[in-house]
Amino acid sequence: MARVVWLVPVTVHHLGHGTGSTNALRLFRLRDGRRCAVGFSTPEALTALLGPDQAYTELGESALRELTAPLGVDALVLDPRLVAPPVAAPDTRPAPAPTAQLQHR
């Protein structure tokens, strides 16, 4: 049976000049708010969702589960697609000045 690996997004932390770097798994959230780990079956699928500059590492499903279990993450998603509603552009118009309310006695 062929070995199946997932391309798993990571964040690269540079330790300093000449001392190398370390990778940390990127975790995401499901619609219900639970944390999850994601993997992609191809570099193209990863790039389509996370962009061309996203670093990744190759992991098997069991290795990914072993790494995330101590963090309380039990959900894995293969080849996720963006499902969040589009975010509206911020309103850049200045807020109206407050008006004074006068009370007559």
N, C-alpha and C positions, 0 to 999 in steps of 0.2 A: 504494500500500500504506500502511496506517495506521501511524503511529509508535507503537511499543510501549514503554511506560515501566514500570519497576518502582518500587515504593515501597520504598526502602532505609532500614533503621533507622540512625540516627546518634546520636551523643552530642554535645550542645551544650556547648561550653566558652565561658564568658563571660570576656572579656578584662579587664574592669574597668569602672568607672563611665564611661559615655559613650563607650567605645571599641569597642563592638560585641561580636560573638561569632564563633566558628568552629565548623564541624561536623567530626566525625571519624566515618568509617564504623565501625559495630559489626561485628565479626567473630565468628563462632561456631565450634563444633567439630562435626565429624561423629562418628558412633559410634566410628570407628576412630582418633579423636584428631586427624585433619587439620583445619586451619582452613578455613573456608568463608565466603563472603559469601552473604547471603540477600536475597531481594526478595519483595515481595508484589504480587499483582495488584489488590487492592482495599484501601481503608483498613479495612474490616471484618475482613479476614483478618489484617492486621497487629495490629489492636486485640485480636482474639480470642486471639492468642498472646502478645503482648508488653504488652498493657494500654493504656488510653486515654491515658496520659501519654508514650508512646514517640514521640519526634521522628523524622521521616523526611524524606528528600529524594527527588526523582524523578530516576531515571537510566535510560538505555537499557542493554541488556545489554552492548553493546560498550564503553560508557563504564565500566561497573562492572568489566568484565574488565581494561581498561586501568589502572584505579586499583588493583586488587588484585594484578595480575601482579608488580609490583616487590616485593611483600611475600611472594611465593612462594605466593600463594593462587590455585589454579586451579579450585577447585570452587565452583559457584554453585548455590543451591537456590531454586527458586521455590515460594512458598506452603508452607513447611515446617510440619510438625505436630510437637508435642512427642512424642517417642518414649522419653524416659528413664523408667525405673521411678520410681514415687513415692518420695519421700524420707521415711523414717520420722521421726516427731517425736522430738526428743532425749529421752532418759530423764532426768527431772529429780530422780529419787530419789537421795539421797546414797549414795555408795559405801560398802560395809561397811568397818568399821574392820579393819585388818590384824590378824591374830592372831599372837602370838609362838609360835615353834616352839622348844621346849626339848629339848635333847639330854641324856640321862643317860649318865654315864661310869662 
